[in-house]
Amino acid sequence: MRAMKRVTLGLILAMSFLLATSRFVAALEVGEKAPDFELESTKGGKLKLSSLKGKNVLINFYVLDFSPT
């Protein structure tokens, strides 16, 4: 459970960075596939979104001063 929280936080930080540094961010339509991205895993190594193909993936965005724990 703790590792899942770290992975989720890593995903949030990575997506926030990608969105903040992108000049032209196109919104995804409902049902459209998310672009592939890669980030460092909490267990070491890299984690790509495409490696989770066929699995349910939830990317949770929330304000940094609020933690849903």
C-alpha positions as CSV (number, residue, x, y, z in Angstrom):
1,M,0.0,0.0,0.0
2,R,2.8,2.4,0.8
3,A,4.6,1.6,-2.4
4,M,1.4,2.3,-4.3
5,K,1.2,5.8,-2.7
6,R,4.7,6.5,-3.8
7,V,4.1,5.4,-7.3
8,T,0.9,7.5,-7.4
9,L,2.8,10.5,-6.1
10,G,5.5,10.0,-8.7
11,L,2.9,9.8,-11.4
12,I,1.3,13.0,-10.2
13,L,4.7,14.8,-10.0
14,A,5.7,13.6,-13.5
15,M,2.4,14.6,-15.1
16,S,2.4,18.0,-13.4
17,F,6.0,18.6,-14.7
18,L,5.0,17.5,-18.2
19,L,1.9,19.7,-18.2
20,A,3.7,22.7,-16.8
21,T,6.6,22.6,-19.2
22,S,4.5,21.9,-22.3
23,R,3.7,25.0,-24.4
24,F,0.7,23.4,-26.2
25,V,-1.3,21.0,-24.1
26,A,-4.1,19.4,-26.0
27,A,-7.0,18.1,-23.9
28,L,-7.8,14.4,-24.3
29,E,-11.4,13.5,-25.3
30,V,-13.3,10.9,-23.3
31,G,-12.1,7.4,-24.5
32,E,-8.9,8.8,-26.0
33,K,-5.7,7.0,-25.1
34,A,-3.2,8.8,-22.8
35,P,0.2,9.6,-24.2
36,D,3.0,7.3,-23.1
37,F,5.4,8.6,-20.4
38,E,8.2,7.3,-18.3
39,L,9.2,8.0,-14.7
40,E,11.4,6.5,-12.0
41,S,9.9,3.7,-10.0
42,T,10.0,3.8,-6.2
43,K,11.7,0.3,-6.4
44,G,14.4,1.6,-8.7
45,G,14.4,1.5,-12.5
46,K,12.0,3.0,-14.9
47,L,8.2,2.7,-15.2
48,K,6.4,3.4,-18.5
49,L,2.7,3.9,-18.8
50,S,2.8,1.5,-21.8
51,S,4.1,-1.3,-19.6
52,L,0.8,-1.2,-17.7
53,K,-1.2,-1.9,-20.8
54,G,-4.2,-4.1,-20.1
55,K,-4.3,-3.0,-16.4
56,N,-6.4,-0.4,-14.7
57,V,-4.4,2.8,-14.0
58,L,-5.6,5.7,-11.9
59,I,-3.8,9.0,-12.0
60,N,-5.0,11.0,-9.1
61,F,-4.5,14.8,-9.0
62,Y,-4.9,16.7,-5.8
63,V,-3.6,19.9,-4.2
64,L,-0.2,19.5,-2.6
65,D,-1.3,20.8,0.8
66,F,-4.1,18.2,1.0
67,S,-3.4,14.5,1.3
68,P,-6.3,12.0,1.0
69,T,-4.9,9.8,3.7
